[in-house]
Amino acid sequence: MLQSRKIDECLPFGACVDGLTLDMVENSELQKELKQLWIKESLLLFRDCPANPDFHVALGKCFGELLIHPGEHIRLKGNPELVQFTADPEQEGIYRVDGVDRVGWIPWHADLAWATESNRGGLLRAITIASEGGETGFMSRFDIYDRMPEPLKLAAEGREIVTRIRNAYETNPYCIGQHAELQYKPEHIAESELRLMASNPPTAHPLVAVQAETGRKFLNFSPAGADRVLGMSAAESHELLSAIALYANDDNKAYRHHWRLGEYILWDNWVINHKAYGCPLGEERVMQRATLPSDGKQVKGRPILEDA
């Protein structure tokens, strides 16, 4: 039987599993237990595991088929299911966050929240760990909803949130809790973002959604891309999203992970927002990730081709 414990007794999500091996993750009964635990906890931390690409891929396949990333330049040679990210200003740019220049800083978000259907999950591990910074934060969308007062829940119920690709996080009024200014963005990244924005219109999703497996309600809100609420005036929409943003950006309610070798973290991208705290300039940090595509259980969004 699978043994697990809470990541943090003060948080209502997240479990830790120790000492898995390649033989163990290839066992079908254990795979079922891991899937059940993931649905229950939304976030799983695996410690003291083999630190190699083959185990990374095998662990990811416990939860479904893995996505082959379209960006060939970041795929890992020999393991195309894995992509690699490096704390390099030429790959990730530089933001000045609360007065400190950081590489790889990304505020609270869910991956591909701007798409009609986003990926189901991510499985991340550290290859090279920064001596300072480089943490990853995780926050439960179930918990965000549960912490909201009843009048705010009622105001959000039945509404649709419009989410779009943002090419400048500091322009989004719903990423709060820190002061961030873009200092440098490589030209190739800026051009890629403009192409994405041109080919991907904003999308509308239910602001309050329900997890198919459990029937639990969660707040379907990604601060980094949040734009407006359909059917409201600009002032009404801003008032509602500003109130929600207070709960969705509260780092005190998040799990902030300080990486070590031999660890993997799996999060459910539909019910967990995450944040990259970034590294000071000059720090070395290398991460690898496997991605679980949509399994069709998400409520799909719809493109918004005109202002509505």
matplotlib code that plots the C-alpha trace (Angstrom):
import matplotlib.pyplot as plt

x = [0.0, 1.2, 2.5, 2.2, 2.1, 1.1, 3.5, 2.5, 0.0, -1.1, -2.2, -5.4, -3.6, -0.4, 1.1, 4.6, 5.7, 9.2, 11.6, 9.8, 11.9, 11.5, 10.1, 7.6, 6.2, 5.8, 3.4, -0.2, -1.7, 0.7, -0.1, -3.9, -3.1, -0.9, -3.6, -6.2, -3.8, -3.1, -6.8, -7.3, -4.3, -3.8, 0.0, 2.4, 6.0, 8.2, 11.4, 14.5, 13.8, 16.2, 17.4, 17.5, 15.4, 14.2, 12.6, 11.1, 9.4, 8.2, 6.8, 5.0, 3.4, 1.8, -0.7, -1.2, 0.5, 3.0, 3.0, 5.8, 6.5, 6.3, 9.5, 12.1, 14.9, 14.0, 13.4, 15.8, 17.8, 16.9, 13.8, 11.5, 8.8, 11.1, 11.8, 14.6, 14.6, 17.7, 18.0, 19.4, 18.3, 18.4, 15.8, 13.7, 14.4, 14.9, 12.3, 13.1, 10.9, 10.8, 14.0, 16.0, 16.7, 15.6, 15.7, 12.8, 10.2, 6.6, 3.7, 0.8, -0.7, -1.9, -0.3, -2.1, -5.0, -5.6, -6.3, -9.7, -8.3, -5.1, -2.8, -3.8, -0.5, 3.2, 5.9, 9.0, 12.5, 15.6, 18.8, 21.0, 19.8, 20.5, 22.3, 19.8, 16.2, 14.8, 11.8, 8.5, 5.2, 1.9, -1.6, -4.8, -7.7, -10.0, -8.6, -8.8, -12.5, -13.1, -11.3, -13.5, -16.5, -19.9, -20.9, -17.8, -18.5, -22.1, -20.8, -18.4, -21.0, -22.3, -19.8, -17.3, -13.7, -11.9, -8.2, -5.6, -1.9, 0.0, 3.4, 4.1, 3.1, 3.5, 0.6, -1.9, -3.7, -4.6, -0.9, -0.5, 1.7, 5.0, 6.3, 7.6, 9.2, 10.5, 14.2, 15.1, 13.3, 15.2, 13.9, 13.1, 10.9, 9.1, 8.5, 7.2, 4.8, 3.4, 2.9, 1.1, -1.1, -2.0, -3.0, -4.7, -7.7, -8.8, -11.0, -13.9, -14.1, -16.5, -15.1, -16.3, -15.7, -16.3, -13.7, -15.2, -13.7, -14.9, -17.6, -15.6, -15.9, -12.8, -12.0, -10.9, -8.7, -5.2, -4.0, -1.2, -3.7, -7.0, -8.6, -12.3, -15.6, -18.1, -21.5, -20.2, -19.2, -15.5, -15.8, -17.9, -15.5, -12.5, -14.1, -14.9, -11.5, -9.6, -11.4, -10.7, -7.0, -6.5, -7.2, -5.4, -2.1, -1.7, 1.7, 0.9, -1.6, 0.8, 3.3, 6.7, 9.1, 12.9, 14.4, 16.8, 18.1, 16.1, 12.8, 9.9, 6.7, 3.5, 0.7, -2.8, -2.8, -6.6, -6.8, -3.4, -1.8, 1.9, 4.6, 8.3, 10.1, 13.1, 16.8, 19.1, 21.4, 24.4, 22.7, 22.7, 19.4, 18.3, 14.9, 13.3, 9.5, 7.2, 3.7, 0.4, -2.0, -5.7, -7.7, -10.9, -12.4, -12.0, -14.8, -13.6, -13.5, -14.5, -12.7, -13.8, -13.4, -14.9, -15.5, -18.4]
y = [0.0, 3.5, 5.5, 9.3, 12.2, 15.9, 18.3, 20.9, 20.3, 23.9, 23.6, 21.8, 20.3, 18.5, 15.1, 13.8, 10.3, 9.0, 6.5, 5.4, 3.3, 2.5, -0.9, 0.6, 3.2, 0.5, -1.4, -1.0, -1.1, 1.5, 3.7, 3.6, 4.6, 7.4, 8.7, 8.6, 10.5, 13.1, 13.8, 14.0, 16.3, 18.2, 18.4, 15.6, 15.8, 12.8, 12.7, 10.4, 9.1, 8.2, 11.5, 10.7, 11.3, 7.7, 7.7, 11.2, 9.9, 6.7, 8.6, 11.0, 8.1, 6.8, 9.6, 9.5, 9.9, 12.7, 15.6, 16.1, 19.8, 21.7, 23.7, 21.3, 23.6, 22.9, 19.2, 16.9, 14.8, 11.2, 12.0, 14.2, 14.0, 16.3, 20.0, 21.9, 25.5, 27.4, 30.6, 32.5, 36.1, 35.2, 32.5, 34.0, 37.8, 39.9, 41.4, 43.7, 42.3, 44.4, 46.0, 42.8, 41.8, 38.2, 35.8, 33.4, 35.3, 34.5, 35.6, 33.3, 31.5, 28.3, 27.0, 27.8, 29.4, 31.5, 28.4, 26.8, 23.7, 23.7, 20.8, 18.6, 18.7, 19.2, 17.1, 19.2, 18.4, 20.4, 19.5, 22.4, 24.3, 28.0, 28.9, 31.8, 32.0, 29.6, 28.5, 27.4, 28.3, 26.3, 27.5, 25.5, 26.9, 24.9, 26.7, 30.1, 29.5, 28.2, 31.2, 33.7, 35.1, 34.0, 37.3, 37.1, 33.5, 34.5, 37.3, 35.0, 32.1, 31.8, 34.3, 33.8, 35.0, 36.2, 35.3, 36.4, 36.0, 38.8, 39.9, 42.2, 40.9, 44.3, 45.6, 43.2, 44.7, 41.2, 40.2, 41.9, 41.4, 42.5, 45.4, 44.1, 45.9, 44.4, 45.1, 43.0, 40.8, 39.1, 40.0, 36.4, 36.0, 39.3, 38.2, 34.8, 36.3, 38.6, 35.7, 33.8, 36.8, 37.2, 33.5, 32.9, 35.2, 35.6, 32.8, 32.7, 30.0, 29.6, 31.6, 29.0, 25.5, 22.0, 19.2, 16.2, 13.5, 14.9, 17.5, 20.1, 23.7, 25.8, 29.3, 29.1, 32.2, 32.7, 36.1, 36.5, 36.3, 37.5, 40.2, 40.8, 39.3, 38.9, 40.6, 43.3, 46.9, 47.6, 49.1, 46.2, 43.6, 45.3, 45.5, 41.8, 40.6, 43.0, 41.4, 37.9, 38.8, 39.4, 35.7, 34.4, 36.2, 35.5, 33.8, 33.0, 30.4, 28.8, 26.0, 27.5, 24.7, 25.0, 22.4, 19.6, 16.9, 13.7, 15.5, 15.7, 17.8, 17.0, 19.5, 19.4, 22.4, 22.7, 23.2, 24.6, 27.9, 28.1, 30.8, 31.0, 33.2, 33.6, 33.8, 36.8, 37.5, 35.2, 32.2, 28.9, 27.0, 24.2, 22.5, 19.7, 19.2, 16.6, 17.7, 15.8, 16.9, 17.4, 14.2, 15.7, 16.2, 19.9, 22.3, 23.8, 27.5, 29.4, 32.0, 35.6, 37.0, 40.4, 42.4, 41.0]
z = [0.0, -0.9, 2.0, 2.0, 4.4, 4.1, 2.6, 5.2, 8.0, 7.8, 4.2, 2.9, -0.2, -1.1, -0.1, 0.0, -1.2, -0.4, -2.1, -5.2, -7.7, -11.4, -10.6, -8.3, -10.7, -13.4, -11.1, -12.2, -8.7, -7.4, -10.4, -9.5, -6.0, -7.1, -9.4, -6.6, -4.3, -7.0, -7.5, -3.7, -2.9, -6.2, -5.6, -5.0, -3.9, -4.6, -2.5, -2.5, -6.0, -8.9, -10.4, -14.1, -17.2, -17.5, -14.1, -14.7, -17.8, -16.2, -13.2, -15.4, -17.4, -14.2, -14.6, -18.4, -21.7, -21.9, -24.3, -26.8, -26.5, -29.8, -29.0, -30.3, -29.1, -25.5, -25.7, -24.0, -26.4, -26.1, -24.0, -26.1, -23.4, -21.3, -21.8, -20.1, -18.7, -17.7, -15.7, -18.6, -19.4, -23.1, -22.5, -19.7, -19.6, -16.5, -14.1, -11.2, -8.4, -5.2, -6.2, -7.1, -10.7, -11.2, -14.1, -14.6, -12.4, -13.3, -11.1, -10.1, -13.1, -14.6, -17.7, -21.0, -19.1, -22.2, -24.3, -24.7, -23.1, -21.0, -20.1, -17.2, -15.2, -15.0, -13.4, -12.5, -11.2, -10.5, -12.3, -11.0, -7.9, -7.3, -4.1, -3.7, -5.0, -7.6, -5.5, -7.0, -5.3, -5.5, -4.5, -4.5, -6.4, -4.1, -1.2, -2.9, -3.4, 0.1, 1.6, -0.2, 1.8, 0.7, -1.0, -3.2, -4.1, -5.0, -7.2, -9.0, -9.5, -13.0, -14.4, -17.2, -16.9, -20.0, -20.0, -22.6, -23.3, -21.6, -22.8, -19.9, -16.4, -14.8, -16.8, -15.2, -12.2, -10.9, -10.3, -6.9, -3.8, -5.4, -7.5, -10.8, -13.7, -16.9, -17.4, -20.4, -22.9, -25.7, -29.2, -30.1, -27.0, -27.8, -31.4, -30.3, -27.8, -30.5, -32.8, -30.1, -29.3, -32.9, -33.4, -30.0, -29.2, -25.6, -24.2, -21.8, -19.1, -16.1, -13.2, -10.7, -12.0, -10.7, -10.7, -12.6, -10.4, -7.1, -7.7, -5.7, -6.7, -7.4, -8.6, -12.2, -12.1, -13.4, -12.2, -14.8, -17.7, -16.2, -18.2, -17.4, -16.5, -19.3, -18.9, -16.5, -17.0, -16.9, -13.4, -12.0, -13.5, -12.1, -8.7, -8.7, -10.0, -7.6, -4.7, -6.0, -6.6, -2.9, -2.3, -5.4, -4.7, -1.0, -0.7, 2.9, 1.7, -0.7, -0.6, -1.4, -2.4, -1.9, -4.3, -3.7, -5.9, -6.3, -5.9, -8.4, -8.0, -9.9, -9.9, -11.3, -13.6, -13.5, -9.8, -8.8, -9.7, -9.5, -9.4, -10.3, -7.8, -10.1, -9.4, -8.8, -11.8, -12.0, -10.3, -12.1, -12.2, -14.6, -14.4, -16.5, -16.9, -18.3, -19.3, -19.1, -21.8, -21.3, -20.6, -21.8, -18.3, -18.2, -19.0, -22.2, -22.8, -25.9, -28.0, -27.7, -31.2, -30.4, -27.3, -25.4]

ax = plt.figure().add_subplot(projection="3d")
ax.plot(x, y, z, "-o")
ax.set_aspect("equal")
plt.show()
